[in-house]
Amino acid sequence: MKKKKWRLLDLIMLSVFFIGVLSLAYPFVSDTLNDYLDQQVIKNYQKKAKSEHATVLAELQKRMIKKNEQLASNEAMPEADSFSKKKKNDQKSQKSYIESHTVGVLTIPKINVNLPIFDQTTMKLLEKGACLLEGTSYPIGGKSTHAVLSSHRGLSQAKLFTNLPQLKIKDHFYIEINGQYLAYQVDQIKTVEPTETEALQIQEDQDLVTLVTCTPYMINSHRLLVRGHRIVVEPEEIKESLEKVKQAKCTAFLLVSGLIGVLLLLFLVILIKFLKK
């Protein structure tokens, strides 16, 4: 009886140990899983863009250009803030809903970020990718445009813009939209109050994109603005940068998958040996 009691206690301790290990691994596992789901959204967007007839993409581009021209001519002011304002807490998290709002792809090679770009900002979409701030230009390039893309930082289940502060002046990021690749070079990094929007306004004849997230880390009292201006980059250079990000994500997925497999196998082996005693 005493022996059975000790065996039960050992089993409980073993289970607690592995649960603890899995808890420590949760952020890495969750981030990898969410990243994998993001890549599926991106793949479906790219597949759709390639299959769409040229006239359909041209019409979509035309509508976006018209909207951008209206914003520029009206000197529209961007919304105050993507994060502090009570955005609609949309519960529609299903795949079709997310894909229906995907209009492009944001890639930041330096921090291995590859996220879908959404055409609106909701609490749900902010947790899935980069959201276009309402009142700012579509990220299609062109003179007198300024797109503002926001995403969370510090979520336990996804990195998103967590490493955005690592960007420096002259770093590059890329946007894929309507079958085109646009390149931007970081030229300004600043921290502002959530209500300060002057730096997000359209500048005449400029082609700008600003990436926005909360700062300081886990305090979120201010907003980090990383602005880039449009540059000309050889297609091969863009392709090479995108491939490196893709490879980095693939490696991370394989490592995490392998780690989970090893832990589960180890647990089963120990459990089987324990039960045979």
VOPAGU-2260 file (C-alpha; in pm, 1 decimal, decimal comma):
REM VOPAGU-2260
SITE   aa  ch    i         X         Y         Z
SITE  MET   A    0       0,0       0,0       0,0
SITE  LYS   A    1     280,8     235,7      93,6
SITE  LYS   A    2     461,1     151,0    -231,3
SITE  LYS   A    3     151,2     234,5    -436,1
SITE  LYS   A    4     120,9     563,3    -250,8
SITE  TRP   A    5     479,2     658,0    -341,0
SITE  ARG   A    6     420,9     554,3    -703,5
SITE  LEU   A    7     115,2     778,9    -721,0
SITE  LEU   A    8     312,5    1067,0    -569,7
SITE  ASP   A    9     595,4    1013,1    -820,7
SITE  LEU   A   10     345,0    1012,5   -1105,4
SITE  ILE   A   11     192,9    1338,1    -985,6
SITE  MET   A   12     537,5    1499,5    -952,7
SITE  LEU   A   13     632,6    1378,6   -1300,4
SITE  SER   A   14     312,1    1521,7   -1446,3
SITE  VAL   A   15     362,7    1854,5   -1268,3
SITE  PHE   A   16     719,8    1871,8   -1400,4
SITE  PHE   A   17     614,5    1822,4   -1761,7
SITE  ILE   A   18     323,5    2062,7   -1727,1
SITE  GLY   A   19     572,6    2320,4   -1598,1
SITE  VAL   A   20     803,9    2260,7   -1893,3
SITE  LEU   A   21     514,8    2294,6   -2137,5
SITE  SER   A   22     402,2    2615,3   -1962,8
SITE  LEU   A   23     748,6    2765,3   -2009,5
SITE  ALA   A   24     740,3    2662,5   -2374,6
SITE  TYR   A   25     389,7    2806,7   -2429,4
SITE  PRO   A   26     494,8    3152,7   -2558,0
SITE  PHE   A   27     726,4    2997,8   -2817,6
SITE  VAL   A   28     473,4    2732,9   -2920,2
SITE  SER   A   29     184,0    2978,9   -2936,4
SITE  ASP   A   30     385,4    3233,3   -3134,7
SITE  THR   A   31     496,9    2966,2   -3381,9
SITE  LEU   A   32     141,6    2837,7   -3423,8
SITE  ASN   A   33      -1,2    3186,8   -3477,8
SITE  ASP   A   34     281,7    3265,0   -3716,0
SITE  TYR   A   35     200,4    2949,5   -3911,2
SITE  LEU   A   36    -165,5    3056,0   -3935,0
SITE  ASP   A   37     -56,2    3403,3   -4052,9
SITE  GLN   A   38     151,4    3242,7   -4327,1
SITE  GLN   A   39    -154,3    3047,4   -4443,8
SITE  VAL   A   40    -353,2    3371,6   -4469,3
SITE  ILE   A   41     -66,1    3526,3   -4665,0
SITE  LYS   A   42     -37,1    3225,9   -4898,3
SITE  ASN   A   43    -409,9    3236,6   -4971,7
SITE  TYR   A   44    -390,9    3611,6   -5039,4
SITE  GLN   A   45     -95,9    3565,2   -5275,5
SITE  LYS   A   46    -269,1    3275,4   -5449,9
SITE  LYS   A   47    -582,7    3484,5   -5497,1
SITE  ALA   A   48    -380,1    3781,1   -5627,6
SITE  LYS   A   49    -207,5    3558,9   -5883,2
SITE  SER   A   50    -531,6    3397,8   -5998,3
SITE  GLU   A   51    -723,4    3724,9   -6028,0
SITE  HIS   A   52    -757,9    3862,8   -6378,5
SITE  ALA   A   53    -543,4    4169,0   -6448,3
SITE  THR   A   54    -854,4    4382,3   -6500,4
SITE  VAL   A   55    -983,6    4292,1   -6152,2
SITE  LEU   A   56    -655,3    4394,2   -5987,3
SITE  ALA   A   57    -646,3    4710,7   -6198,0
SITE  GLU   A   58    -997,8    4801,8   -6083,3
SITE  LEU   A   59    -905,1    4739,8   -5718,9
SITE  GLN   A   60    -592,2    4952,1   -5759,4
SITE  LYS   A   61    -801,4    5225,2   -5920,9
SITE  ARG   A   62   -1044,0    5234,2   -5626,1
SITE  MET   A   63    -757,6    5255,8   -5378,3
SITE  ILE   A   64    -590,2    5535,6   -5575,1
SITE  LYS   A   65    -917,3    5729,7   -5581,6
SITE  LYS   A   66    -954,7    5692,1   -5205,3
SITE  ASN   A   67    -595,7    5808,0   -5150,0
SITE  GLU   A   68    -649,1    6112,0   -5372,6
SITE  GLN   A   69    -957,5    6206,5   -5171,7
SITE  LEU   A   70    -762,6    6181,2   -4846,6
SITE  ALA   A   71    -482,6    6398,2   -4986,9
SITE  SER   A   72    -714,8    6665,2   -5129,5
SITE  ASN   A   73    -927,5    6683,1   -4814,7
SITE  GLU   A   74    -619,1    6695,4   -4590,2
SITE  ALA   A   75    -781,0    6423,3   -4380,4
SITE  MET   A   76    -660,0    6372,2   -4025,2
SITE  PRO   A   77    -571,3    6019,4   -3913,0
SITE  GLU   A   78    -766,1    5865,4   -3626,4
SITE  ALA   A   79    -621,0    5949,0   -3286,4
SITE  ASP   A   80    -502,6    5600,5   -3193,4
SITE  SER   A   81    -548,9    5236,4   -3290,4
SITE  PHE   A   82    -496,1    5104,2   -2939,0
SITE  SER   A   83    -639,5    5341,2   -2677,9
SITE  LYS   A   84    -962,2    5405,6   -2865,7
SITE  LYS   A   85   -1233,3    5147,0   -2803,5
SITE  LYS   A   86   -1231,5    4964,4   -3133,0
SITE  LYS   A   87   -1507,2    4723,5   -3224,5
SITE  ASN   A   88   -1438,2    4394,2   -3049,4
SITE  ASP   A   89   -1524,3    4181,0   -3349,2
SITE  GLN   A   90   -1570,7    3816,9   -3257,2
SITE  LYS   A   91   -1555,3    3694,9   -3616,3
SITE  SER   A   92   -1222,2    3518,3   -3607,3
SITE  GLN   A   93   -1300,4    3260,1   -3872,4
SITE  LYS   A   94   -1066,0    3218,1   -4164,1
SITE  SER   A   95   -1302,9    3361,9   -4427,4
SITE  TYR   A   96   -1354,6    3682,9   -4228,4
SITE  ILE   A   97    -981,9    3739,6   -4179,4
SITE  GLU   A   98    -900,5    3667,6   -4543,5
SITE  SER   A   99   -1178,9    3898,2   -4666,4
SITE  HIS   A  100   -1005,9    4192,0   -4495,4
SITE  THR   A  101    -653,7    4103,1   -4611,8
SITE  VAL   A  102    -529,5    4356,3   -4867,6
SITE  GLY   A  103    -153,9    4300,9   -4862,5
SITE  VAL   A  104     154,8    4165,2   -4689,8
SITE  LEU   A  105     411,5    4347,4   -4474,0
SITE  THR   A  106     764,4    4205,7   -4452,9
SITE  ILE   A  107    1037,5    4341,5   -4223,2
SITE  PRO   A  108    1352,4    4134,2   -4292,8
SITE  LYS   A  109    1561,5    4260,7   -4000,1
SITE  ILE   A  110    1318,9    4121,0   -3740,0
SITE  ASN   A  111    1180,2    3833,3   -3950,6
SITE  VAL   A  112     829,2    3978,2   -3959,8
SITE  ASN   A  113     585,4    3868,0   -4229,5
SITE  LEU   A  114     227,8    3975,5   -4155,3
SITE  PRO   A  115     -99,7    4012,8   -4342,7
SITE  ILE   A  116    -219,3    4371,8   -4384,3
SITE  PHE   A  117    -586,0    4432,6   -4300,5
SITE  ASP   A  118    -801,5    4712,6   -4443,6
SITE  GLN   A  119    -955,4    4804,9   -4106,6
SITE  THR   A  120    -872,4    4807,0   -3737,9
SITE  THR   A  121   -1055,5    4584,5   -3487,9
SITE  MET   A  122    -940,1    4423,6   -3164,9
SITE  LYS   A  123    -938,9    4083,6   -3332,4
SITE  LEU   A  124    -744,3    4192,2   -3641,6
SITE  LEU   A  125    -485,7    4377,3   -3430,8
SITE  GLU   A  126    -397,7    4038,6   -3280,3
SITE  LYS   A  127    -357,7    3878,2   -3623,1
SITE  GLY   A  128    -149,3    4119,9   -3828,7
SITE  ALA   A  129     -91,5    4483,5   -3928,9
SITE  CYS   A  130    -403,9    4701,1   -3945,4
SITE  LEU   A  131    -449,4    5008,1   -4164,4
SITE  LEU   A  132    -527,6    5309,7   -3947,1
SITE  GLU   A  133    -855,0    5464,2   -4060,0
SITE  GLY   A  134    -811,2    5802,6   -4222,1
SITE  THR   A  135    -473,1    5712,1   -4374,6
SITE  SER   A  136    -377,0    5607,2   -4727,8
SITE  TYR   A  137    -394,7    5256,6   -4866,4
SITE  PRO   A  138     -35,9    5119,3   -4882,5
SITE  ILE   A  139     -18,4    5119,3   -5263,0
SITE  GLY   A  140     247,7    5386,7   -5302,0
SITE  GLY   A  141     223,9    5707,5   -5500,6
SITE  LYS   A  142     284,8    6076,0   -5434,1
SITE  SER   A  143     108,2    6241,9   -5142,0
SITE  THR   A  144      30,2    5914,1   -4966,0
SITE  HIS   A  145      95,9    5811,1   -4608,1
SITE  ALA   A  146     -18,1    5467,2   -4494,5
SITE  VAL   A  147     -13,1    5390,8   -4121,9
SITE  LEU   A  148       3,3    5025,4   -4015,8
SITE  SER   A  149     -52,7    4930,1   -3651,7
SITE  SER   A  150      -1,1    4605,4   -3463,7
SITE  HIS   A  151      34,1    4481,9   -3107,2
SITE  ARG   A  152     355,1    4432,6   -2915,1
SITE  GLY   A  153     419,3    4202,2   -2621,7
SITE  LEU   A  154     133,3    3955,6   -2668,8
SITE  SER   A  155     208,2    3617,4   -2511,9
SITE  GLN   A  156      61,4    3431,5   -2808,9
SITE  ALA   A  157     221,0    3627,3   -3095,1
SITE  LYS   A  158     523,5    3854,2   -3150,5
SITE  LEU   A  159     375,8    4077,6   -3423,5
SITE  PHE   A  160     552,7    4418,2   -3370,6
SITE  THR   A  161     729,1    4314,1   -3045,9
SITE  ASN   A  162    1075,1    4362,6   -3200,0
SITE  LEU   A  163     992,4    4679,3   -3394,7
SITE  PRO   A  164    1225,0    4889,9   -3168,5
SITE  GLN   A  165    1519,1    4697,4   -3317,1
SITE  LEU   A  166    1477,4    4881,1   -3648,1
SITE  LYS   A  167    1730,6    5152,5   -3725,3
SITE  ILE   A  168    1754,7    5436,0   -3975,3
SITE  LYS   A  169    1809,8    5303,0   -4331,8
SITE  ASP   A  170    1664,2    4958,0   -4257,2
SITE  HIS   A  171    1422,7    4832,8   -4523,9
SITE  PHE   A  172    1072,0    4690,6   -4516,0
SITE  TYR   A  173     847,9    4575,6   -4799,6
SITE  ILE   A  174     480,2    4576,4   -4887,3
SITE  GLU   A  175     314,1    4338,6   -5131,2
SITE  ILE   A  176     -20,6    4460,2   -5262,6
SITE  ASN   A  177    -222,8    4403,0   -5580,0
SITE  GLY   A  178      57,7    4195,2   -5729,5
SITE  GLN   A  179     323,9    4462,8   -5671,4
SITE  TYR   A  180     619,4    4487,1   -5432,7
SITE  LEU   A  181     697,6    4825,9   -5276,9
SITE  ALA   A  182    1020,3    4897,0   -5086,7
SITE  TYR   A  183    1060,7    5149,7   -4804,0
SITE  GLN   A  184    1364,2    5274,8   -4613,2
SITE  VAL   A  185    1335,2    5385,5   -4250,4
SITE  ASP   A  186    1409,1    5758,6   -4221,7
SITE  GLN   A  187    1246,4    5854,5   -3892,3
SITE  ILE   A  188    1191,5    5687,3   -3554,5
SITE  LYS   A  189    1010,6    5872,1   -3278,2
SITE  THR   A  190     800,6    5820,4   -2966,8
SITE  VAL   A  191     483,1    6024,1   -2918,3
SITE  GLU   A  192     175,1    6049,8   -2700,0
SITE  PRO   A  193    -121,4    5840,8   -2821,5
SITE  THR   A  194    -313,6    6153,4   -2922,8
SITE  GLU   A  195     -31,1    6307,1   -3127,4
SITE  THR   A  196    -104,7    6248,8   -3497,4
SITE  GLU   A  197      94,9    6525,3   -3665,4
SITE  ALA   A  198     367,6    6279,9   -3771,1
SITE  LEU   A  199     106,7    6059,8   -3941,7
SITE  GLN   A  200     -29,2    6324,1   -4176,6
SITE  ILE   A  201      12,2    6315,0   -4554,1
SITE  GLN   A  202     306,3    6516,8   -4684,3
SITE  GLU   A  203     281,6    6668,2   -5030,0
SITE  ASP   A  204     454,6    6461,0   -5302,2
SITE  GLN   A  205     590,1    6215,2   -5042,6
SITE  ASP   A  206     533,0    5837,3   -5049,5
SITE  LEU   A  207     541,4    5728,4   -4683,6
SITE  VAL   A  208     448,9    5434,2   -4462,8
SITE  THR   A  209     461,9    5447,0   -4082,9
SITE  LEU   A  210     461,8    5139,2   -3859,7
SITE  VAL   A  211     303,1    5196,3   -3518,2
SITE  THR   A  212     306,1    5000,6   -3193,4
SITE  CYS   A  213     283,7    5058,7   -2818,0
SITE  THR   A  214     582,3    5152,5   -2603,0
SITE  PRO   A  215     744,3    5113,6   -2347,9
SITE  TYR   A  216     718,7    4737,7   -2343,6
SITE  MET   A  217     422,1    4616,4   -2130,8
SITE  ILE   A  218     350,7    4973,7   -2014,6
SITE  ASN   A  219     208,1    5102,5   -2343,4
SITE  SER   A  220     172,5    5466,5   -2241,2
SITE  HIS   A  221     319,1    5599,3   -2568,4
SITE  ARG   A  222     338,8    5508,1   -2935,6
SITE  LEU   A  223     650,4    5414,3   -3130,6
SITE  LEU   A  224     644,2    5546,2   -3488,7
SITE  VAL   A  225     882,7    5396,5   -3743,7
SITE  ARG   A  226     848,7    5583,4   -4072,7
SITE  GLY   A  227     985,2    5482,6   -4410,8
SITE  HIS   A  228     994,9    5654,7   -4749,6
SITE  ARG   A  229     961,7    5478,3   -5084,2
SITE  ILE   A  230    1284,8    5370,4   -5253,6
SITE  VAL   A  231    1373,5    5182,2   -5569,4
SITE  VAL   A  232    1514,8    4835,2   -5502,1
SITE  GLU   A  233    1607,7    4567,0   -5751,9
SITE  PRO   A  234    1346,2    4286,2   -5766,1
SITE  GLU   A  235    1616,4    4027,0   -5696,7
SITE  GLU   A  236    1713,6    4203,2   -5373,3
SITE  ILE   A  237    1351,2    4203,3   -5257,4
SITE  LYS   A  238    1311,0    3838,1   -5353,1
SITE  GLU   A  239    1627,8    3744,7   -5161,3
SITE  SER   A  240    1512,8    3931,1   -4848,4
SITE  LEU   A  241    1169,0    3769,2   -4857,6
SITE  GLU   A  242    1323,2    3424,7   -4900,9
SITE  LYS   A  243    1545,5    3474,1   -4593,8
SITE  VAL   A  244    1242,4    3561,9   -4381,0
SITE  LYS   A  245    1056,9    3260,3   -4515,6
SITE  GLN   A  246    1348,3    3030,2   -4432,5
SITE  ALA   A  247    1380,7    3174,4   -4080,5
SITE  LYS   A  248    1013,0    3109,6   -4011,4
SITE  CYS   A  249    1032,7    2758,5   -4152,7
SITE  THR   A  250    1333,2    2682,2   -3930,3
SITE  ALA   A  251    1153,8    2816,1   -3621,0
SITE  PHE   A  252     847,8    2603,7   -3696,7
SITE  LEU   A  253    1056,4    2288,1   -3737,0
SITE  LEU   A  254    1251,6    2354,9   -3415,3
SITE  VAL   A  255     939,0    2410,4   -3206,1
SITE  SER   A  256     765,3    2109,0   -3361,5
SITE  GLY   A  257    1072,2    1896,4   -3287,8
SITE  LEU   A  258    1089,9    2023,5   -2929,1
SITE  ILE   A  259     726,0    1933,7   -2865,2
SITE  GLY   A  260     778,0    1590,9   -3018,8
SITE  VAL   A  261    1085,6    1519,8   -2805,4
SITE  LEU   A  262     911,9    1631,5   -2483,9
SITE  LEU   A  263     605,9    1416,6   -2551,2
SITE  LEU   A  264     819,5    1116,7   -2644,3
SITE  LEU   A  265    1030,4    1160,0   -2330,8
SITE  PHE   A  266     718,9    1182,1   -2116,6
SITE  LEU   A  267     572,5     865,0   -2271,4
SITE  VAL   A  268     898,5     669,8   -2228,9
SITE  ILE   A  269     928,6     767,4   -1861,6
SITE  LEU   A  270     559,1     698,3   -1804,6
SITE  ILE   A  271     580,1     351,1   -1961,4
SITE  LYS   A  272     888,2     262,1   -1755,1
SITE  PHE   A  273     716,2     391,7   -1443,9
SITE  LEU   A  274     403,2     182,3   -1504,8
SITE  LYS   A  275     609,5    -131,7   -1561,6
SITE  LYS   A  276     769,9    -107,7   -1218,2
